Amino acid sequence: MALKVRSFSDVESEFFQYISDIAYATMITVDKKSRPRARILLPIWEVIDGRPVGWLAAYRTPVKSAHLANNPHTTYSYWNPRQNAVFIDSVSRWVEDEPTKRHAWELYREGSPPGVGYDPAATGAADRRTRSTTCCDRPVAGAGAARKGCA
């Protein structure tokens, strides 16, 4: 059953609880022929102005770049066997400026929410300009309603 809420604050605690428990999300993009493409990634999240904002440290691959250039609308979904799920419909874009990349890098290092994230330097990235945060996309999500139980 879908939960409809007026503001993200109504589900914020449950949202972060589920994401901390599940960690990995499926990111869905769409190609020029309207075919969906799924990939498993580890987004991190924070709340800005009362809304969830997600960050991805991801390679800027030709496929992902083409999909986002053609249609920036993405969906992130989390699910666990207890039937707890979170779905976030968003608009994703590549982030180019260093202060924003540095911010995302630090969120990954600190874990946001706690328990989710990693130290990008441990993956072999020497700094923010290599591997991970050269290519961030930032979903600007609406109220991310947490869903519980089978749909």
ABEGO torsion letter per residue (X at the ends): XBBBBABAAAAAAAAAAAAAAAGBBBBBBBBAAGBBBBBBBBBBBBBBGGBBBBBBBBBBBAAAAAAAAABABBBBBBBBAAGBBBBBBBBBBBBABAAAAAAAAAAAAAEOBBGBEBBAAAAGBABAABGAAABBBBBBBBBBBBBBEBX
